[in-house]
């Protein structure tokens, strides 16, 4: 079956003649992304073909037949276990050098005794260093639209000496804190375009329904004059509109698909041996890093060229004005460029049309395109001198839509996101899994477990379908009144909805498979499809909050992650994200270097790649290069002969001093 059957290109089959070449150009970025998805598909196919060979090699010798390492667990008067995380409750950390399972205390400074499971190592300086690394990672990652899980997991294993499962749980708590800190900033931030008008504007050549940025091809002085003329014209009711930086409509339709993919990814992860999912992680990270860096280098050159052009313009003005006037002009130029870069970003990323294209394009609000693509007079518009006045009904409807979209805190949309989170969290607690027990006592052997799993998918798919349908109808109603869509906006159609829904599902699946947030994969997909980096990063970070919060709570409740460590790194990441998001946003607005967000994202992905490869090689070396086979899907512990184990929270842990 062809790849295009799963990722159809909207409108491509209907575009035959040259009248629709604009639509073809508008879909070029989407087609390019689909080509990239083909490459990912080929890579995964090669991995699948290599798996039987690697397992055959492992089975052909006795490397995997060696006895497993036994570790001393103090429970039940002292027992031998092979996995401290799974078999030694209360003592989740392993020390293979000393052969013991031990407990870990945050900022432990008491005199330690090597071999004492309750006081094995002092971790004061390691914990302090870890807090600094987590703080800095969150400060850089959240402005890029990700939580930093690709860094937290390998560093948690290498530096903090957490087991892979415990490190994954700590990562979920850290990502939750980081994205929550970013949400506190994003919830108050505005759309990059702070000067949205209620006029129809000049139709964009990139896609029908969008308009050319009013600032395109104009100097700072002309932009200021044009804005003053806009406010003075019309019926006296004109004003500038904006929107929140978080695209709540996108989040409502894509977040449930991302969650559904994550559920499937976590399920598949239970079957994979550690070496295989680390190998998959390394390959996916490498490919994503390459594509993101490629996008960064292109965007960086364009930002530098744009700033150089603005500097040349300011130098010309400097010859005729005072120093203070010149500095004010330079500051206003950079600020306007940063505020309105969302319109130019899509044009530049296309690579075919630059800002000079728009200089010769006049505004003709008295014409609209009919079905044949030709301009025809609009009888509902009356011309008064040089001004064009639309039908008052159409204008008022457009203004109502602009007012509706300008709400910084749309209560009903926030309530819907909260409903999505509550239902999925409740299902997760009832179902259990990933190291924590079900609240109603069911296991993977019970029919209720599988019914709840099926309901998870039913709920997310139904939620995504409903709000996806609403987004399509919302777009259609706004296009009927010539709503001024920015060139970085997504004009929702059923074909485009299907493409982004599948992309979100795949991103969630890969993220669930690897054990990190989906923003590291969904963010680059949105950026490559023309969504402004500020919108993409804010929206994906908001979606990650929904997926990580409930999982983090369940990890802590199950005892997989010590609660004091989860709290400490949660707070470190939240503070780092809040400070970093504020500083980075200010830097981008001051310099206009939006490309730096893309570069930071690519760097974080590169570091995650290095971490995964390092853990993969060290793990295989420790296991004598044994490629173990797939795991059982359902394993239920027999507690009939279980002895009394250590309590989850003891008094000296809650009040250690």
N, C-alpha and C positions, 0 to 999 in steps of 0.2 A: 504494500500500500504506500502511496506517495506521501511524503512529509506534508505537502500542501493540503492534504485532506484533514489534517489535524490543526494546521496553522494556516487557514485560508487568508489570502490577501484581499481585503475589502475592495470591491468595485473593479478589480483587475479584469475579471471576465467580461465586464460590461464596457470597458474602455476600448473603443475601436478607432474612432476618428480623432482628428487633431483638435477638435473643439474641447475635448476632455483631457488634454495634455496636462493641464494644471493639476487635475486630480492625480495623474500619474506621478507628477513631481512630488505632490504632497505625500504619496505613499512610498516614496523611494526609501525613506528612512526605515519604514516598517519592513519593507522587503529585505533591506540590508540586515536588519536584526534577525529575520527568519533564516537568512543564510548562515548567520552565526549560530543559530539554534541547530542547524543541520550539522555544523562542525561538532557541537556538543554531543549530538546523537551518534556521530561516528566514533567519537572518543569512548562513549559508554559502550558501544558495540564491541570495540576492541578490548575493553576491560572484561566484558562478559565472556568473550572468546578466550581470554587469557586465564580466567579463573579455573576451568577444568585442568588446564596444563599445569598450573602452579600446585593445585591439589594433588595431581598425579605425581608430580615430583616429590611432594611431601610424603605421599603414601609409599613411594618406592624405596625409602630408606627408613632408618629407625630413629631419626631425629625427633619426630613427634611422639615416639613411643617411650621416651625417657620419663622417669617418675617425676611428678609435679613437686614443686618445692612446698614443704610443709612449714607452717608458721604456728607459733605458740599463741593460743587464745586463752586469757585468764578465766573465761566463763566456765561454769560447771566444774570448778576446781582445777581447770587446766586441760585443754583439749588441743588437738592438732587440726588445723584447717588449711585449705589451699587458697581461699579467697576471704580476706578479712572483711571486705565490704559486704559480702553476702552471708557469711557464716559466723561472724563474731560481733554480735550486736553490742553497741557501745564502744567498741574498739575498731574503728573503721579503717585506720591507717596502717600500712604495711611497711616494715623495715626488713628487707631481704638480707641485708648484711648481718643483722643480729637475729633474724628469724623469728620476729615477734609481731603481734598485732598490738597497736598502742592507741591511746586516746590523745587528743590534741587540745590544748587550751590556748586561747588568744592571749598574746603578750605574756607568755609564761616566763617568769624570771626567777621562780623558786629553784633552789638547788636540785638539779636533776640527777637521776641515777640511771645510767645506761642499763637497759633491760627491764626497767620498771614500767609496766604498761600504762600506769597512771601519771608518770612524770618522766617520760623518756628523753625528751629534748627540750631545751629552752628555745622558744621561737620569737623572742622579742624583736630582734633586728630584722629577721626575715619578714615578720608581719608588718613592721614599719615600712620596709622597702616595698613589700607587696602593695600596701596602701597607697604609696606614692605612685607606683606604676599604674595601678587601677585608676587613680585620680587623673593622671595625665592621659591615659588611654581614653577615658570617657570624655575628657575635655576636647580631644581631637576627633573621636569617632562620632559622637552625637551630632555635631554640626554637619557631618557627612551623611546623616540619615541612617546610621547603623549603631548598634549598641556596643560593639567591640568584643562580641563573644569569640570571634576568631583569634583574639589575642588572649582573652582570659583563660580559655581552656588549656592551651599548651603551656602558658606561664604558670597556671595553677598546678600543672603536673610537674614541670621542671623546677620551679622555684619553691612553691609552697609544699611540694611533695604529696599533693592530694592524689587519690586514685582517679582514673579516668571518669568513673561515674560521679564521684564526689566533686571533681573539678567541673564537670558538666552542670551539676546542680548549683555550685557556687557561681558559675558563669550566668545561669538563669537569674539568680538573685542580683548579680551585678548589672546585667543588661536591663533588668527591671528598674533598678535605681537610676541608671544612666539615662534611660529613655524617659523616665518620670521627671528627672531634672530638666531634660530638654523640652518636655511638654509644658513645664511651667513657664518656659521662655516663649516657646512657639505659640502658646495659647494667646499671648498678648501681641504677637508680631503680626504685621500686615503683609499683604501681597507685595511682591517687588514693584508692581506698577501702582503707584499711589495717586495717579491722575487719570482714572478711567472716566470717559465722557459718555454722555447720553446720546451722542450723534452716531449716525450710521458709519461714518468713516469711509476710507478707501478700501475696496475689496482686496484682499491679499491674493497674490498670484500663487501662493503655496497651496491653499485649500479654500474651497467655496464655504462661506459662512464666517471666515475670519477677516480681520482688517489689518491694514498696515499700521505699524506704530506711528503715532503723530510726530514723534521725535526723530524719525528716521531721516537722515540726510540733512539735518538742520543744526545750526550752531546754537550755543547756549543762549545767546541773546534773542535769536529767532524763536527758540522754544519758549522763553519767558513771554515774549510778545504774543505768540500764538495762544498761550494759555490765558493771557489777559483778554484777548479778543474773544475767545470762546466764552468766558464768563460774562462779557458785556453783551453778547449776541443772544439770539433766540427769543424766548418769551419771558425772559427775566427770572426763570426758575432754575437756570443751569447751575450745576455745581460738580465737583469732582467726586468720584466714588472710588472705593477700593474694596478689598476682600481680605479675609484672614489668610495667613500663609499656609495653613493646613487645609487641604482639599478634602472636606468631610464627605462629599458625595463619592469621591474616588475611594476613600477609606471604607465607606459602607458597602460598596460592591466588591472590593478586592480583599479586604481583611478576612471575611469568612472563607474565601477560596484559599487564601494563604494558610489559614488555620486548618482547613480540611487537608491540604497538602502536608502540613506538619504532622497531623495525626497519622497519615499513611506512612510518612517517612520514619516516624518513631516506631511504627509497627514493623517495618522492614528492617530497621536497625537492630531489633531484637534477634533477628536471624543471622546477621552478618558477624563474622569474626572481626576482632579489632583491627587486624592488619588490612582487611578488605575495605572497611569503611574509612580508614585513614588514607588508603590509597585513592579511593574515590574522592575524598576531600581534597587531597593534594592536587589531583588532576583538575577538578572543578575550580579550585582556587587559582591555579596557574592560568587557566584559560580566561577566567574573569579578570584577573590581574592584568593580563596582556591587553585585553580589549579596553579596560578602563584607562590604562596608561596611554594607549593609543588615542583615546578620546581626549585625555588631558593635554597631550602635546599639541594637538590641533587647537583646542580651546585656549591654551596658554599663549600661543603665537597670535591668535586673534585678539586676545585681551591686551597684549603688549602693543600690537599695531594700533589698536583703538586708543590706548592711552597716549601713544606717541603722537597720534593725529591731534588729540586734544591739547597736548603740550605745545605743539607747533602753533595751534590757533591762539593759545594763551600768550605765546611769545610775541605774536603779531600785535595783540592788543596791548601788551606791555609797553610798546613804543609810544602809545598815544595816551596812556593813563598813568595814574599814580600807582605806587607800589601797593597801597592798601586796596585800591580798586582791582588791581590785577590779581592779588591773592584771593579776594572775594570771588572773582570770576572763576579762577581755577577751582576753588572749592565747590562752587555751584555746578561747574561742568562735571566734576567727578561724581558729585551726589546725584545729579540727574541721570548720569550714565548708569550708576548702580541701581537706581530706582526703576529704570525703564529697560534694563538689560534683558528682561524676559522676552520682549518682542524681537530683539535682535538675535537672541541665542538660537532660535529655531532657524532663522534665515541663514546664519553662519554655518550651522551644523549641516545644512543641506549641501553646501559647497558649490551651488550653482548660481545663486542670486545674492548680490551684495547690496549694501545700502544705497549705492548710486542708482540702482534700478528704480527706486521710488521717487527720485527727485523730479522726474518729468511726469509723474502720475498725478493729475489733478483730482480733486474730490467732486464727485457728481452724485449727490444724494437724490437727485431728481430722476435717476434711472435705476432700473433693476433688471436682472437677467431673467429672461423667460426660459422655457424648457429647451429652446434651441441654442441658448447661450448668447443670444444677441441682446443688446441693450434696448429697452423700450421705455417710453415715458410712463411715469407712475401718475395716474390721474388723481390720486388722493393727495398729491403734493401741490401746494400753491407757491409760486415764486413771488417774492417781494423784494424788488431791487436785486442786490447781490446775495441776499440771504435766502435760504431754502427752508420753508416751514412745512413739516410733515403733518399728516393727519393727526389730530390731537389724541385720538383713541390709541393709535399705534405708539405714539411717543409716551403717553402716560403708562401704557402697559410695559414698555421697555424700562421706564423709570422704576416701576414697581419691582420688576425683576432685579434691577441693579440695587435697589434698597434691600431686597430680600437677601441677595448674595453678599451684601456688605456687612451683615451681622457678624460680629466678632465671636459671639457665643450662641450659635443656633441650638436652642435648648432641645428641640425635638430630635435633632441629629445626634446630639450627645447622649440623649436618653436611649436611642436605638443602639448606639455602640455599647452603652452600659448593659442593655438587655442581652446583646450578643455575648458579652463577657460573662454575665451571671449564669446564663444557661450552660455555656460550655464548661465553666468552672464547676458547676453543680454536677454535670455528667462525669467530669474527670474524677471528682471526689467519690461519686457513687461507683464508678467503674474500677478505680485503682490502676496500678501499673507503674512501671519505671521505678520500682523499689519501694512503693508505698502501698499499703493495704486498702482494700475497698471499705468504705464506711458501712456498707450493708453486708459485708462478709462474703461477697462472691469472688470467685477466682476465674482464671481463663478457661477452666473446665466447665463452667456453668453457662447455660443458655443466656442468662441475664447479661453476662459480660458481653456477648456478641450482639445482643439486642441493643445495648447501650452504645456499643461501637457503631452499629448501623444508624442509630438515631443521631449520633454526632455528625455523620456525613449528610443525613437527611436535613438536619437543622441548618448546617452551613450552606448547603446547596440551595435550599429554599430561600434562605436569607439573602444570599448573593443574587439569586435570580430575581427576587422581588425588587431589590434596590437597583440592580442593573437595568431592569425594565423601566423603573422610574427615571434613571439617568438618561435613557434614550428619549423618553417622552419629554423630559425636562429640556433636553437639547432641541428637540423639534419645536416646542412651543417658543423658545427663545429665538430660533432662526426665523420663525414666522414674523416676528416684529423687528428683525434685523439687529439682534443683540450684538454689541461690540465685543466679540470674542477675541482674546489675545492670540497671537500666533503660537504660543506655548500651551494653550488650552487644549484639552481633549474634547473633540466633538463626538459624543457617544453615538455610535450606530450599533446594530446588532452584530455586524461582522467584527467591529473593533472591540466590542464588549467581549465577544468570544475569544479574541486573541489575548486581551489583557487578563481575562479570567484564567485562561490556560497558563499564561506566563506566571501569574500569582500562585497558581496551584503548584506548578513545577518548582518555583522558588521556595515555597513552603515545604515541598517534599524534600528538596535537597537540604534545606536548613534543618528539618527534622531528622534527616538521615545523618547529618554531621553533628547536630547538637548545638546549633547557634541560631541567632535570629535571621529572619529571611531578608532583612534589609540589605545585606551584603550582596544579594543576587537580584532582588527586585529593584533596588535603587538604580543600578547601572542599566537595567532594561528600560525603566522610565526615562532616564536621561538620554539614552540612545534613541528614544522615540520622540524627542523634542520637548519633554516636560522640563521646565526650568529647574535647575539644581536646587534652588531654595525651596520650591514647592515639593519636589521629590523627597528631599531629605526630611522636611518637616512632616510630611504625610506618612512616609515609611516608619519614621521614629514613633509616631502615634500608634501605628498598627502593631509595632513590636511590643508596646506596653501591654496590649491586650493578650498577646500570646505568651509572654514571659511571666507575667505576674502570678497567674494561677499555678503554673508549673513550679515556680520558685517556692511558693507557700507549701506545696505538697512535698517538695524535697525536704524542707526544714521539718515539717510535721513527721515525716517518716524517719528522721534521724540520719538521713544520708549526708546531710550537711550540718555541722555544728551551728546552732542558732546564733551564737555570738559572732562567728565568722561571717555568716550571711548578713547580719545586721551591720557589722563593721564595713564590709565591702559594699553593701547597698548604699550606706551613707557616703562613703568615699566617692563612689561613682556618681551619685546624685549631685553632690557638691561640685565635683569636677565638671560634670556635664553642664550644670547651670552657669558656672563661671566661664567655661570654654565656649558655650553657645553664645553667651553675651559678647565675649571678646571677638570671636571669629565673625559674628554677624556685623559687628562694628567695623572690623577690618575690611570685610567685603564691601560694605557700603562706602567706606572712605576711599578705597582704592579702585573699586570696580572690578577686581580680579576674582570673578566668580569661578574661574578655572581652578583656583586653589582648593576649592571643595572637592573637585574631581581628583586632583592630585593627591590630597590627603586620603581619600577613599582608596585609591589605588595602592598607596603605600601600606595602609593597614591590611589590605588583602594580601600584599606581598609578604608582610611579616607573618600573617596567618599561614601562608603557604610554607614558609621556612619552618614554622613551629610544627606543622603537621608532618612534614618530611622528617624532621629530627626525631619526633616521637615514634614514627613508623620504623625508622632504621634502628633506633635504640631498643624498641620493643622486640623486633625480630632478632636482633643480636642476643638479647637476654634469653629468648626462647630457642636459641641455637638454629635460627632461620627456619623455624617450623611454621608452615602455612596451614593453620588449623582449618577445619571444615566448618560448615554452617552450624548454627546453634539450634536447639529445639525451640519451637514457638511457645510452647506452654510447659512451664516447669513449676510444680506446686510442692512446696516444702511440707514434709511430714512432721508436725509438731507434737505427735503423740508421745514421743519420748524426750521432749525438750525439757531441759532443766531451767532453773531460774537464772535469768541473765541480768546484766547491769541495767539500771534504770536509764531512761532516755535523758532526763534532766535531774541531776543530783544537786543537793543543797550547796555543796562547795563549788559547783559550776556556776550556779546563779549568783552566789555571793562568794567569789573566790578569795576575797581578802577581808 
